[in-house]
Amino acid sequence: MRSSCGRILVNLKDTVYQVHKEDDMSQEPKEMFLHAQDAPLPGDDGGGPLPPPTQTCPPCQPIANDIDDLNGELHDLGVKLHSGQGDKGELLKQIKEVERQKAATFRELRQCEEQNGCPPPKGPPSGRIVTVTFTGVVTLVTDHAHAMDPFTKKIPTDLADCEPGTINDPNTKTDLTFTFLGVRNASQMVGFVDFPTFCQFVVLSEKAPRITTILTVTLNNPMDVVGQTGPFTLSGDGSSAEMQLPKVTLHLHSSFHLVKDGDQDSDGIVTFTTGTAAQEGPFQPTGMHWDKSSGHIQLVGTTTLMGGALDKAHAQFTLDGTLSPSPIE
């Protein structure tokens, strides 16, 4: 995963913090329709068990065999990813390319089956993999004496407040995207693809010499979310869904430092949920379930920051917006 730049500047009165975002690896929304079982996330459980051979009518079986070959490639790449073999970034790129090929091959199979009047596949419902984009706002609030006002940025993010080095970083992106995996119209698993970077300019001190900083919030390590998922569970009538993302460590980098670069940086572990977040200091927000008709969702998360000028301060993050396309059909 690459990181993208979108920053939230936190006014610590004497400190400005930037929130970084993961690089955009989003692709066109893609769907994979499996005949035998739900699509596993590449690399889960050391590569994930191989799906049973894809069965179809004789005219289309060669295409089904190609799908099985791609499943094998995904399995092998997943084993390498989870065992630490090779470069994680390069392995992730390969996995996404094979996923793209697999999605295209599934579409080819479905077209072949329709043209040849093949009977519908037997077994569990078809699987689905789709990349979904979040559009809305992110808000950060802390209980630090100099950073208590809420700071809000739009997503996709505007990099106008970011440091030049962040803006020019090829790993800096502005989108928030997720990958949903599961059966159509049923419970799914969701994971991060990209997390946006947020930047905020902050005046730390008006006294001479005037001190300012830029806070940049990013994922601490984009590779930490690779292969990690959380539940996306539909309500009984399918009109809404609960969602909880895998925990992430957010890094708050301050362009201002005392002795060396980064000595005023802070980190916090956050689990975003549509339910009620864990209580951290005065914060224990409750989000809003995803609404199928409008696409609206509100995810909340809390943390106790560690290190830097915000050490031991409590923080609350809110993601309020919509998901598109719909995670379910």
ZAGU-524672 format. One record per atom (N, C-alpha, C): residue in three letters; x, y, z. Coordinates in pm, whole numbers, padded with zeros to 5 digits, always signed. Example, Ala and Ser with C-alpha at 12.3 -4.5 7.8 and 13.67 -1.06 7.14 Angstrom:
% residues 2
ala+01319-00569+00780 ala+01230-00450+00780 ala+01320-00330+00780 ser+01285-00225+00708 ser+01367-00106+00714 ser+01290+00003+00787 
This chain:
% residues 329
met+00084-00119+00000 met+00000+00000+00000 met+00087+00123+00000 arg+00046+00218-00070 arg+00120+00341-00067 arg+00046+00440+00017 ser+00112+00544+00060 ser+00042+00639+00145 ser+00008+00763+00069 ser-00098+00830+00107 ser-00135+00949+00036 ser-00138+01064+00132 cys-00123+01182+00080 cys-00110+01296+00170 cys-00237+01375+00183 gly-00283+01387+00302 gly-00395+01471+00334 gly-00363+01509+00474 arg-00369+01632+00514 arg-00323+01662+00648 arg-00424+01733+00734 ile-00419+01702+00862 ile-00503+01772+00958 ile-00407+01847+01047 leu-00420+01974+01055 leu-00332+02051+01139 leu-00398+02069+01274 val-00331+02033+01375 val-00387+02046+01508 val-00326+02168+01576 asn-00410+02260+01618 asn-00358+02381+01679 asn-00330+02356+01826 leu-00204+02328+01854 leu-00165+02305+01992 leu-00123+02436+02054 lys-00160+02540+01995 lys-00125+02676+02036 lys+00022+02695+02012 asp+00101+02605+02063 asp+00244+02615+02038 asp+00292+02500+01952 thr+00200+02424+01901 thr+00244+02312+01819 thr+00147+02285+01707 val+00200+02257+01588 val+00114+02222+01475 val+00147+02081+01437 tyr+00043+02001+01421 tyr+00066+01863+01383 tyr+00002+01833+01249 gln+00067+01747+01172 gln+00016+01706+01043 gln-00025+01561+01049 val-00136+01529+00986 val-00177+01389+00979 val-00155+01340+00838 his-00076+01231+00826 his-00044+01178+00695 his-00146+01079+00644 lys-00153+01063+00514 lys-00244+00965+00456 lys-00172+00862+00371 glu-00227+00744+00362 glu-00168+00638+00284 glu-00176+00669+00135 asp-00081+00619+00064 asp-00075+00642-00079 asp-00190+00574-00150 asp-00231+00634-00256 asp-00351+00583-00321 asp-00320+00464-00408 met-00371+00350-00369 met-00355+00233-00452 met-00490+00191-00505 ser-00582+00280-00498 ser-00716+00245-00541 ser-00719+00219-00690 gln-00807+00129-00730 gln-00823+00098-00870 gln-00970+00109-00903 glu-01002+00081-01027 glu-01142+00079-01064 glu-01214-00025-00981 pro-01338+00000-00937 pro-01412-00101-00861 pro-01412-00232-00938 lys-01386-00340-00865 lys-01378-00468-00933 lys-01458-00572-00858 glu-01517-00665-00932 glu-01596-00770-00872 glu-01544-00904-00919 met-01541-01001-00830 met-01504-01136-00867 met-01618-01227-00825 phe-01674-01300-00917 phe-01786-01387-00884 phe-01735-01531-00883 leu-01729-01590-00764 leu-01674-01723-00749 leu-01784-01827-00751 his-01756-01939-00815 his-01855-02045-00822 his-01854-02133-00699 ala-01738-02140-00630 ala-01729-02238-00525 ala-01737-02181-00384 gln-01678-02064-00361 gln-01677-02013-00224 gln-01645-01865-00227 asp-01657-01800-00110 asp-01625-01658-00101 asp-01479-01635-00134 ala-01450-01518-00188 ala-01312-01486-00221 ala-01234-01455-00094 pro-01121-01528-00068 pro-01042-01497+00050 pro-00955-01375+00024 leu-00918-01305+00130 leu-00825-01196+00114 leu-00688-01256+00089 pro-00619-01216-00020 pro-00489-01275-00050 pro-00396-01266+00070 gly-00339-01381+00105 gly-00244-01381+00214 gly-00303-01419+00349 asp-00434-01424+00363 asp-00492-01463+00491 asp-00450-01605+00525 asp-00421-01626+00655 asp-00381-01760+00701 asp-00265-01815+00621 gly-00163-01731+00600 gly-00044-01777+00532 gly-00067-01803+00385 gly-00162-01739+00323 gly-00187-01758+00181 gly-00329-01797+00157 gly-00397-01847+00260 gly-00536-01885+00243 gly-00548-02019+00173 pro-00646-02100+00210 pro-00665-02228+00141 pro-00707-02202-00003 leu-00659-02287-00091 leu-00698-02272-00231 leu-00846-02306-00248 pro-00919-02224-00325 pro-01059-02257-00351 pro-01069-02387-00430 pro-01179-02458-00419 pro-01198-02578-00501 pro-01193-02540-00648 pro-01161-02635-00735 pro-01156-02605-00878 pro-01287-02544-00927 thr-01277-02446-01013 thr-01395-02378-01067 thr-01458-02467-01175 gln-01585-02502-01155 gln-01654-02591-01247 gln-01756-02512-01330 thr-01763-02545-01459 thr-01860-02482-01546 thr-01889-02577-01662 cys-01964-02532-01760 cys-01996-02618-01873 cys-01873-02632-01964 pro-01864-02739-02043 pro-01744-02768-02122 pro-01693-02653-02209 pro-01779-02578-02280 pro-01724-02473-02366 pro-01647-02365-02290 cys-01681-02347-02162 cys-01620-02239-02084 cys-01517-02288-01985 gln-01495-02421-01977 gln-01403-02475-01877 gln-01261-02422-01891 pro-01209-02399-02014 pro-01073-02343-02024 pro-01058-02209-01952 ile-01162-02127-01956 ile-01157-01999-01885 ile-01157-02023-01734 ala-01239-02121-01690 ala-01243-02157-01548 ala-01106-02206-01501 asn-01036-02279-01588 asn-00902-02327-01553 asn-00805-02210-01534 asp-00822-02105-01615 asp-00738-01986-01598 asp-00760-01923-01461 ile-00886-01924-01416 ile-00917-01870-01283 ile-00846-01951-01176 asp-00846-02082-01190 asp-00777-02167-01092 asp-00627-02137-01089 asp-00569-02112-01208 asp-00426-02078-01212 asp-00400-01946-01138 leu-00489-01848-01156 leu-00473-01720-01088 leu-00491-01736-00937 asn-00583-01825-00896 asn-00598-01854-00753 asn-00468-01909-00695 gly-00401-01994-00772 gly-00274-02049-00728 gly-00168-01940-00712 glu-00165-01847-00807 glu-00070-01736-00798 glu-00097-01651-00674 leu-00226-01623-00648 leu-00261-01544-00530 leu-00220-01616-00402 his-00241-01745-00399 his-00204-01823-00281 his-00054-01814-00256 asp+00027-01833-00361 asp+00172-01831-00345 asp+00221-01693-00302 leu+00162-01589-00359 leu+00200-01453-00321 leu+00161-01424-00177 gly+00045-01476-00136 gly+00001-01457+00002 gly+00094-01523+00101 val+00142-01642+00068 val+00237-01712+00155 val+00364-01630+00171 lys+00415-01577+00059 lys+00536-01496+00065 lys+00514-01370+00148 leu+00397-01308+00131 leu+00367-01183+00202 leu+00366-01205+00353 his+00299-01312+00397 his+00283-01335+00540 his+00405-01399+00606 ser+00492-01458+00525 ser+00613-01518+00581 ser+00732-01424+00574 gly+00711-01303+00519 gly+00819-01205+00514 gly+00918-01227+00403 gln+00882-01305+00302 gln+00971-01329+00189 gln+00956-01217+00087 gly+01064-01151+00053 gly+01060-01050-00050 gly+01011-00915+00000 asp+01007-00819-00091 asp+00964-00683-00059 asp+00812-00677-00051 lys+00758-00629+00064 lys+00613-00628+00083 lys+00543-00538-00019 gly+00603-00422-00046 gly+00541-00332-00142 gly+00529-00394-00279 glu+00634-00462-00324 glu+00631-00526-00455 glu+00534-00643-00457 leu+00530-00720-00347 leu+00435-00832-00340 leu+00292-00781-00345 leu+00265-00670-00276 leu+00130-00613-00276 leu+00090-00569-00417 lys+00183-00509-00489 lys+00155-00469-00627 lys+00121-00591-00712 gln+00197-00698-00694 gln+00171-00820-00771 gln+00035-00879-00737 ile-00001-00877-00608 ile-00130-00930-00567 ile-00243-00851-00632 lys-00232-00720-00631 lys-00337-00636-00690 lys-00347-00657-00841 glu-00233-00681-00907 glu-00236-00706-01051 glu-00303-00840-01081 val-00273-00943-01001 val-00337-01073-01021 val-00487-01063-00991 glu-00523-00986-00888 glu-00666-00964-00859 glu-00736-00899-00978 arg-00667-00802-01041 arg-00725-00736-01158 arg-00747-00836-01271 gln-00647-00922-01296 gln-00659-01023-01400 gln-00772-01121-01367 lys-00782-01156-01239 lys-00884-01251-01198 lys-01024-01194-01217 ala-01041-01065-01182 ala-01170-01001-01201 ala-01210-01000-01348 ala-01113-00969-01435 ala-01140-00966-01579 ala-01173-01107-01631 thr-01105-01207-01577 thr-01130-01345-01620 thr-01267-01394-01575 phe-01310-01353-01456 phe-01444-01390-01410 phe-01551-01328-01499 arg-01529-01202-01538 arg-01626-01140-01628 arg-01631-01214-01761 glu-01515-01256-01808 glu-01510-01333-01933 glu-01584-01466-01918 leu-01569-01531-01802 leu-01638-01657-01778 leu-01789-01637-01778 arg-01836-01533-01710 arg-01980-01508-01704 arg-02038-01481-01843 gln-01963-01407-01924 gln-02008-01381-02061 gln-02016-01511-02141 cys-01915-01595-02123 cys-01913-01724-02193 cys-02032-01811-02152 glu-02060-01814-02022 glu-02171-01894-01972 glu-02304-01844-02025 glu-02320-01713-02034 glu-02444-01656-02087 glu-02460-01689-02235 gln-02351-01678-02310 gln-02356-01705-02453 gln-02383-01851-02484 asn-02336-01940-02397 asn-02351-02084-02421 asn-02465-02146-02342 gly-02543-02065-02272 gly-02656-02117-02196 gly-02616-02214-02087 cys-02504-02190-02023 cys-02458-02278-01917 cys-02551-02268-01796 pro-02575-02379-01726 pro-02660-02374-01607 pro-02595-02292-01498 pro-02673-02231-01408 pro-02614-02151-01299 pro-02529-02238-01210 pro-02422-02182-01152 pro-02333-02261-01066 pro-02406-02311-00942 lys-02364-02426-00893 lys-02420-02483-00771 lys-02334-02440-00653 gly-02391-02452-00534 gly-02313-02422-00414 gly-02350-02288-00353 pro-02262-02235-00267 pro-02290-02112-00194 pro-02307-01993-00288 pro-02361-01882-00240 pro-02379-01764-00322 pro-02246-01716-00379 ser-02253-01643-00491 ser-02133-01593-00554 ser-02057-01500-00461 gly-01926-01500-00473 gly-01844-01411-00393 gly-01830-01276-00462 arg-01781-01179-00388 arg-01769-01044-00442 arg-01651-00973-00379 ile-01574-00905-00460 ile-01466-00820-00411 ile-01485-00685-00477 val-01492-00579-00398 val-01514-00448-00456 val-01437-00343-00378 thr-01379-00247-00449 thr-01310-00135-00387 thr-01407-00018-00375 val-01420+00036-00255 val-01518+00140-00226 val-01446+00266-00178 thr-01493+00382-00223 thr-01433+00510-00188 thr-01521+00586-00088 phe-01456+00644+00012 phe-01524+00727+00111 phe-01512+00873+00070 thr-01624+00945+00073 thr-01624+01089+00047 thr-01693+01158+00164 gly-01627+01257+00223 gly-01687+01324+00339 gly-01585+01410+00410 val-01585+01403+00543 val-01492+01483+00623 val-01433+01397+00734 val-01315+01435+00779 val-01253+01375+00896 val-01232+01485+00999 thr-01262+01454+01123 thr-01248+01552+01231 thr-01162+01494+01342 leu-01068+01574+01389 leu-00980+01533+01498 leu-01000+01629+01615 val-01020+01573+01735 val-01034+01651+01857 val-00944+01589+01964 thr-00874+01671+02040 thr-00795+01620+02152 thr-00831+01696+02279 asp-00785+01644+02392 asp-00806+01715+02518 asp-00678+01785+02563 his-00583+01801+02469 his-00461+01875+02500 his-00497+02022+02518 ala-00436+02086+02616 ala-00471+02224+02650 ala-00460+02320+02532 his-00368+02293+02437 his-00349+02382+02323 his-00404+02322+02194 ala-00484+02219+02203 ala-00538+02156+02080 ala-00676+02100+02106 met-00762+02176+02170 met-00894+02126+02207 met-01001+02155+02102 asp-00977+02252+02014 asp-01075+02282+01911 asp-01077+02171+01806 pro-01194+02136+01753 pro-01198+02033+01649 pro-01136+02083+01519 phe-01061+01998+01453 phe-01001+02030+01325 phe-01060+01936+01221 thr-01115+01993+01116 thr-01188+01915+01016 thr-01129+01936+00877 lys-01115+01827+00802 lys-01067+01833+00663 lys-01159+01749+00575 lys-01176+01794+00452 lys-01256+01718+00356 lys-01176+01600+00302 ile-01246+01495+00265 ile-01188+01379+00197 ile-01263+01361+00065 pro-01195+01358-00053 pro-01051+01363-00073 pro-00991+01492-00016 thr-00865+01482+00029 thr-00805+01591+00101 thr-00739+01693+00010 asp-00732+01817+00062 asp-00663+01926-00004 asp-00525+01936+00058 leu-00421+01933-00025 leu-00285+01932+00027 leu-00225+02071+00041 ala-00308+02173+00034 ala-00257+02310+00036 ala-00180+02340+00163 asp-00217+02278+00275 asp-00151+02307+00403 asp-00030+02218+00429 cys-00001+02129+00338 cys+00107+02032+00361 cys+00244+02090+00330 glu+00347+02029+00388 glu+00484+02065+00356 glu+00515+02025+00213 pro+00600+02102+00144 pro+00635+02069+00005 pro+00685+01926-00011 gly+00765+01879+00083 gly+00817+01744+00073 gly+00708+01639+00075 thr+00601+01666+00152 thr+00489+01573+00160 thr+00411+01573+00030 ile+00389+01693-00023 ile+00311+01706-00147 ile+00380+01634-00262 asn+00512+01643-00267 asn+00588+01584-00377 asn+00619+01436-00355 asp+00589+01384-00240 asp+00615+01243-00211 asp+00523+01157-00298 pro+00580+01066-00381 pro+00495+00982-00466 pro+00403+00890-00388 asn+00433+00869-00261 asn+00348+00784-00178 asn+00233+00861-00113 thr+00226+00990-00136 thr+00121+01072-00075 thr-00003+01073-00162 lys-00117+01040-00102 lys-00244+01039-00173 lys-00349+01113-00092 thr-00466+01127-00152 thr-00570+01207-00088 thr-00700+01132-00063 asp-00706+01005-00100 asp-00831+00930-00092 asp-00835+00836+00028 leu-00955+00802+00068 leu-00979+00698+00169 leu-01058+00589+00100 thr-00998+00472+00086 thr-01064+00362+00014 thr-01055+00233+00094 phe-01154+00147+00073 phe-01162+00018+00141 phe-01184-00093+00039 thr-01147-00214+00076 thr-01181-00332-00003 thr-01278-00417+00077 phe-01392-00450+00016 phe-01492-00537+00079 phe-01484-00674+00014 leu-01488-00778+00097 leu-01483-00916+00048 leu-01593-00995+00114 gly-01666-01072+00038 gly-01770-01156+00097 gly-01876-01195-00002 val-01981-01259+00045 val-02088-01301-00042 val-02183-01185-00066 arg-02245-01184-00182 arg-02338-01078-00213 arg-02456-01077-00116 asn-02495-00955-00075 asn-02609-00936+00013 asn-02597-01015+00143 ala-02476-01025+00195 ala-02455-01095+00322 ala-02335-01032+00393 ser-02297-01091+00506 ser-02186-01035+00582 ser-02058-01036+00498 gln-01976-00936+00522 gln-01852-00923+00448 gln-01740-00888+00543 met-01617-00887+00488 met-01501-00838+00561 met-01451-00715+00488 val-01398-00619+00565 val-01352-00494+00505 val-01212-00462+00554 gly-01130-00409+00464 gly-00994-00370+00499 gly-00957-00240+00430 phe-00852-00176+00478 phe-00805-00051+00419 phe-00730-00078+00289 val-00750+00010+00191 val-00662+00016+00075 val-00574+00139+00089 asp-00637+00254+00111 asp-00564+00379+00129 asp-00621+00457+00246 phe-00533+00528+00316 phe-00576+00619+00421 phe-00519+00756+00390 pro-00603+00861+00389 pro-00555+00992+00345 pro-00464+01061+00446 thr-00379+01148+00394 thr-00292+01231+00477 thr-00361+01365+00499 phe-00355+01415+00621 phe-00416+01543+00654 phe-00311+01636+00712 cys-00319+01763+00675 cys-00220+01860+00721 cys-00287+01983+00780 gln-00225+02038+00883 gln-00278+02159+00947 gln-00163+02251+00988 phe-00175+02377+00954 phe-00075+02475+00997 phe-00114+02525+01136 val-00017+02528+01227 val-00045+02568+01364 val+00060+02667+01412 val+00014+02769+01480 val+00104+02866+01542 val+00129+02820+01685 leu+00253+02786+01714 leu+00286+02736+01847 leu+00308+02849+01945 ser+00363+02958+01895 ser+00388+03072+01984 ser+00393+03200+01902 glu+00323+03303+01948 glu+00325+03434+01882 glu+00441+03519+01934 lys+00498+03477+02045 lys+00609+03553+02102 lys+00732+03538+02015 ala+00814+03643+02011 ala+00937+03637+01933 ala+01037+03541+02001 pro+01099+03451+01924 pro+01072+03428+01783 pro+00942+03348+01763 arg+00863+03387+01666 arg+00735+03320+01638 arg+00761+03176+01596 ile+00687+03083+01656 ile+00707+02941+01627 ile+00581+02884+01565 thr+00597+02821+01451 thr+00485+02756+01383 thr+00523+02613+01347 thr+00424+02534+01315 thr+00449+02396+01274 thr+00335+02348+01185 ile+00360+02238+01117 ile+00257+02172+01037 ile+00241+02031+01091 leu+00120+01996+01126 leu+00091+01860+01173 leu+00049+01776+01053 thr+00111+01663+01039 thr+00076+01572+00930 thr+00036+01438+00988 val-00087+01395+00963 val-00135+01267+01015 val-00134+01164+00903 thr-00068+01052+00928 thr-00060+00945+00829 thr-00067+00810+00900 leu-00076+00704+00822 leu-00058+00571+00880 leu+00088+00558+00919 asn+00114+00501+01035 asn+00252+00485+01080 asn+00330+00394+00988 asn+00267+00285+00946 asn+00331+00191+00854 asn+00223+00130+00765 pro+00215+00172+00638 pro+00111+00122+00548 pro+00107-00030+00538 met+00222-00097+00556 met+00224-00242+00543 met+00153-00312+00658 asp+00134-00242+00769 asp+00069-00305+00884 asp-00076-00342+00856 val-00141-00275+00760 val-00282-00304+00733 val-00301-00405+00621 val-00191-00446+00559 val-00201-00544+00450 val-00255-00677+00503 gly-00363-00725+00444 gly-00421-00852+00485 gly-00505-00846+00610 gln-00521-00729+00670 gln-00600-00715+00792 gln-00743-00673+00757 thr-00841-00735+00821 thr-00981-00704+00792 thr-01063-00695+00920 gly-01178-00631+00907 gly-01275-00623+01015 gly-01412-00658+00960 pro-01514-00673+01045 pro-01646-00717+01000 pro-01733-00604+00943 phe-01808-00638+00840 phe-01913-00552+00784 phe-02038-00639+00782 thr-02130-00616+00876 thr-02242-00706+00899 thr-02375-00638+00872 leu-02450-00694+00777 leu-02580-00638+00740 leu-02685-00665+00846 ser-02780-00573+00856 ser-02896-00593+00943 ser-02986-00698+00881 gly-03087-00740+00956 gly-03176-00845+00909 gly-03244-00815+00778 asp-03287-00690+00756 asp-03356-00656+00632 asp-03263-00603+00526 gly-03133-00597+00556 gly-03035-00555+00457 gly-03031-00406+00428 ser-03100-00325+00509 ser-03106-00181+00482 ser-02990-00104+00544 ser-02915-00167+00634 ser-02805-00100+00700 ser-02700-00203+00739 ala-02587-00155+00787 ala-02481-00249+00825 ala-02391-00186+00930 glu-02343-00271+01022 glu-02240-00231+01117 glu-02103-00255+01052 met-02006-00173+01089 met-01873-00185+01029 met-01766-00153+01132 gln-01666-00235+01137 gln-01550-00208+01222 gln-01425-00237+01143 leu-01336-00140+01136 leu-01213-00154+01059 leu-01103-00214+01146 pro-01003-00276+01083 pro-00890-00326+01162 pro-00816-00209+01225 lys-00756-00231+01340 lys-00689-00122+01410 lys-00570-00070+01328 val-00549+00060+01337 val-00438+00123+01266 val-00361+00212+01363 thr-00233+00228+01339 thr-00153+00322+01417 thr-00136+00448+01333 leu-00192+00559+01382 leu-00180+00686+01313 leu-00061+00763+01369 his+00015+00822+01278 his+00136+00896+01315 his+00112+01045+01294 leu+00133+01124+01399 leu+00117+01268+01393 leu+00255+01331+01391 his+00296+01376+01273 his+00430+01433+01258 his+00425+01584+01267 ser+00515+01641+01347 ser+00525+01786+01360 ser+00648+01834+01285 ser+00629+01934+01199 ser+00743+01989+01126 ser+00837+02064+01220 phe+00786+02103+01336 phe+00869+02169+01438 phe+00934+02062+01525 his+01064+02079+01553 his+01132+01986+01642 his+01232+02063+01728 leu+01269+02002+01840 leu+01361+02066+01934 leu+01506+02033+01905 val+01538+01904+01896 val+01675+01861+01874 val+01693+01796+01738 lys+01606+01703+01707 lys+01615+01635+01577 lys+01477+01615+01521 asp+01471+01595+01389 asp+01343+01578+01321 asp+01266+01462+01382 gly+01139+01487+01414 gly+01054+01381+01466 gly+01047+01375+01617 asp+01126+01457+01688 asp+01125+01443+01834 asp+01000+01501+01898 gln+00912+01565+01818 gln+00784+01613+01871 gln+00667+01536+01811 asp+00695+01422+01746 asp+00591+01341+01684 asp+00518+01256+01788 ser+00393+01220+01753 ser+00312+01135+01841 ser+00247+01023+01760 asp+00210+00914+01827 asp+00142+00801+01764 asp+00021+00761+01848 gly-00080+00706+01779 gly-00198+00657+01850 gly-00262+00542+01775 ile-00303+00439+01848 ile-00368+00322+01787 ile-00519+00346+01787 val-00581+00337+01669 val-00722+00370+01654 val-00797+00254+01588 thr-00914+00223+01642 thr-01005+00127+01578 thr-01132+00202+01540 phe-01154+00221+01411 phe-01273+00292+01364 phe-01393+00198+01362 thr-01508+00246+01412 thr-01627+00162+01420 thr-01753+00246+01402 thr-01860+00183+01356 thr-01989+00250+01352 thr-02062+00235+01485 gly-02005+00155+01575 gly-02063+00137+01708 gly-02006+00240+01806 thr-01990+00200+01929 thr-01936+00288+02032 thr-01788+00259+02051 ala-01705+00362+02040 ala-01561+00346+02052 ala-01521+00325+02197 ala-01402+00272+02217 ala-01350+00255+02352 ala-01331+00392+02417 gln-01355+00398+02547 gln-01340+00525+02617 gln-01193+00558+02638 glu-01153+00677+02594 glu-01018+00728+02614 glu-01033+00868+02672 gly-01001+00884+02798 gly-01020+01013+02863 gly-01166+01054+02858 pro-01196+01176+02810 pro-01335+01222+02805 pro-01411+01175+02682 phe-01344+01101+02594 phe-01404+01065+02466 phe-01456+00921+02463 gln-01581+00904+02423 gln-01638+00772+02394 gln-01754+00792+02296 pro-01723+00828+02172 pro-01828+00859+02074 pro-01894+00733+02020 thr-02013+00752+01963 thr-02085+00645+01895 thr-02107+00686+01751 gly-02075+00597+01657 gly-02089+00627+01516 gly-02230+00599+01465 met-02246+00592+01336 met-02375+00564+01272 met-02357+00453+01170 his-02448+00355+01171 his-02441+00244+01079 his-02449+00291+00934 trp-02389+00214+00845 trp-02400+00241+00702 trp-02544+00225+00658 asp-02594+00323+00582 asp-02732+00322+00533 asp-02730+00289+00383 lys-02795+00181+00345 lys-02788+00136+00206 lys-02850+00237+00110 ser-02961+00299+00148 ser-03031+00389+00056 ser-02952+00516+00026 ser-02885+00571+00125 ser-02810+00696+00106 ser-02660+00677+00094 gly-02610+00563+00141 gly-02466+00540+00142 gly-02395+00605+00260 his-02471+00674+00347 his-02409+00748+00458 his-02355+00653+00565 ile-02241+00695+00623 ile-02180+00619+00732 ile-02101+00715+00819 gln-02094+00684+00948 gln-02010+00762+01038 gln-01927+00665+01122 leu-01796+00674+01106 leu-01702+00589+01178 leu-01629+00673+01282 val-01614+00619+01402 val-01547+00692+01510 val-01438+00605+01571 gly-01338+00671+01626 gly-01230+00599+01692 gly-01162+00689+01793 thr-01106+00629+01897 thr-01039+00705+02003 thr-00901+00646+02029 thr-00816+00725+02092 thr-00682+00677+02124 thr-00620+00766+02230 thr-00516+00714+02296 thr-00428+00793+02382 thr-00297+00807+02309 leu-00259+00930+02279 leu-00139+00956+02200 leu-00014+00931+02283 met+00091+00887+02215 met+00217+00855+02282 met+00331+00929+02215 gly+00414+00996+02295 gly+00531+01065+02245 gly+00504+01208+02202 gly+00611+01286+02193 gly+00601+01421+02141 gly+00525+01517+02229 ala+00485+01630+02168 ala+00416+01735+02244 ala+00278+01692+02291 leu+00219+01592+02226 leu+00083+01547+02262 leu+00085+01421+02348 asp+00201+01388+02401 asp+00213+01266+02480 asp+00109+01261+02591 lys+00039+01148+02597 lys-00065+01119+02697 lys-00196+01197+02675 ala-00203+01278+02569 ala-00329+01344+02536 ala-00424+01242+02475 his-00554+01260+02498 his-00655+01172+02440 his-00708+01236+02312 ala-00744+01152+02215 ala-00788+01204+02086 ala-00908+01125+02035 gln-00991+01195+01959 gln-01109+01134+01896 gln-01107+01168+01747 phe-01123+01063+01663 phe-01131+01081+01519 phe-01272+01045+01473 thr-01326+01123+01379 thr-01458+01095+01323 thr-01450+01102+01171 leu-01499+00999+01103 leu-01511+00997+00958 leu-01660+00999+00926 asp-01708+01107+00866 asp-01851+01124+00838 asp-01870+01150+00690 gly-01938+01058+00621 gly-01956+01075+00477 gly-02032+00960+00415 thr-02001+00931+00290 thr-02071+00825+00215 thr-01972+00730+00151 leu-02021+00608+00124 leu-01942+00506+00054 leu-01998+00487-00086 ser-01908+00481-00185 ser-01951+00459-00323 ser-01842+00385-00400 pro-01879+00283-00479 pro-02013+00228-00497 pro-02057+00152-00372 ser-02179+00103-00373 ser-02231+00030-00260 ser-02149-00097-00235 pro-02117-00128-00109 pro-02044-00250-00079 pro-02123-00377-00114 ile-02255-00366-00124 ile-02338-00481-00159 ile-02422-00449-00280 glu-02472-00552-00345 glu-02555-00532-00464 glu-02698-00503-00426 
